[in-house]
C-alpha cells in the first residue's frame, strides 16, 4: 500500500519568505527617503545642532525645547512635473511630515536659543542653562 503525504507549503519556508514582503512602502526611482539627519556638537556654553530638512520651507518647521529634550518637526512638500511640449508625461507629488526628538545632557536656556534655516539646513544654537551648584549648609 502507498503512503499518502499531505503537502503543506509552510514546510518549505515560503510563508517566511513572503512575510512582510508587501508591507514595506514602495519607493520609486529618483524618490528620496525623507529623514531628519542630525549633527550635534557641544562646547562649554552651548550645543550646536545641524539638521538636514530638504524640501521644507522655513514656515513649515517647528522646534520645541523642553528642558533637555529637543523636538524638530517639519512638513515637506515636493512636486515634480515632466512635460514634453504641451503634453504632460509625468506628474509626481509628495506631502508628508517628518520629526525627530532627542535628549541632551544638560538643560537648554530656551530664552536665548537661536535658529537659522538656509538651503535645507536648520542650524540651532542652544545655550546651556546655568546649573545650580550644590551648597553645604552648616548645622547650628
C-alpha positions in Angstrom: 0.0 0.0 0.0 1.3 3.5 -0.9 1.9 6.1 1.8 -0.1 9.3 1.4 1.6 12.5 2.4 -0.1 15.9 2.9 1.6 18.9 1.2 1.9 22.0 3.4 3.6 25.0 1.7 4.7 26.3 5.1 7.0 23.3 5.5 9.2 24.7 2.7 9.6 28.2 4.3 7.7 30.0 1.6 5.5 31.6 4.2 8.5 33.1 5.9 9.9 34.3 2.6 6.7 36.3 1.7 6.0 37.5 5.3 6.5 41.3 5.2 7.4 41.4 1.5 4.4 43.6 0.6 4.3 45.5 3.8 7.2 47.9 3.1 6.3 51.2 1.5 7.2 51.4 -2.2 10.0 53.8 -3.2 10.2 54.7 -6.8 13.3 55.6 -8.8 14.6 59.1 -8.1 12.4 59.4 -4.9 14.4 60.1 -1.8 13.5 58.8 1.6 12.8 61.8 3.9 14.6 61.7 7.2 16.0 64.4 9.5 19.7 63.8 9.8 21.5 65.5 12.7 24.9 66.6 13.7 25.2 67.7 17.3 28.3 69.4 18.7 29.0 70.8 22.1 31.2 73.4 23.7 31.4 74.7 27.3 28.5 77.2 26.8 26.1 75.7 24.2 25.0 72.9 21.9 25.1 73.4 18.1 22.7 71.3 16.0 22.7 71.0 12.3 19.6 69.2 10.9 19.1 68.4 7.2 15.5 69.0 6.2 15.5 69.2 2.4 12.3 70.3 0.6 10.8 72.1 3.7 10.0 75.8 3.9 11.1 77.9 6.8 7.5 78.5 7.8 6.7 74.7 7.9 9.5 73.9 10.5 8.7 73.7 14.2 11.3 73.5 17.0 10.3 72.8 20.6 12.6 72.8 23.6 11.5 71.4 26.9 14.4 71.2 29.4 17.0 68.9 27.8 14.5 67.5 25.2 14.6 69.0 21.7 11.8 68.2 19.1 12.1 69.2 15.5 9.2 68.6 13.1 8.5 69.8 9.5 6.0 69.4 6.7 7.7 68.5 3.5 6.2 69.2 0.1 7.8 68.0 -3.2 6.2 68.4 -6.6 7.7 67.4 -9.9 6.2 67.6 -13.4 7.8 66.5 -16.6 6.4 67.9 -19.8 7.1 67.4 -23.5 5.8 70.5 -25.2 2.2 71.0 -24.0 1.8 67.3 -23.1 2.3 66.3 -19.5 4.3 63.0 -19.4 4.6 62.6 -15.6 3.4 64.5 -12.6 4.5 63.4 -9.1 3.7 64.9 -5.7 4.9 64.0 -2.2 3.5 65.5 1.0 4.5 64.3 4.4 5.6 65.1 7.9 9.0 64.3 9.4 10.0 64.7 13.0 13.0 63.9 15.3 13.2 64.1 19.1 16.4 63.8 21.1 17.8 64.5 24.6 20.8 66.5 25.5 23.0 66.0 28.6 22.1 69.4 30.1 19.0 71.6 30.1 18.8 74.3 27.5 18.2 78.0 28.1 15.3 78.3 25.7 15.1 82.2 26.1 18.5 82.6 24.4 18.1 79.8 21.8 18.6 80.7 18.1 17.5 79.1 14.9 18.5 79.7 11.3 17.4 77.9 8.1 19.3 78.1 4.9 19.5 75.7 1.8 17.8 72.8 3.6 19.9 73.0 6.7 18.5 74.1 10.1 21.1 75.4 12.5 20.2 75.6 16.2 22.3 77.3 18.8 21.1 76.1 22.2 22.8 77.7 25.1 23.2 75.6 28.3 21.2 76.6 31.3 23.4 77.5 34.2 23.1 74.7 36.7 22.6 75.4 40.3 25.6 74.3 42.3 25.1 72.4 45.4 25.9 74.2 48.7 26.6 72.7 52.1 24.6 74.2 54.9 26.2 74.4 58.3 24.1 72.9 61.1 24.0 75.1 64.2 
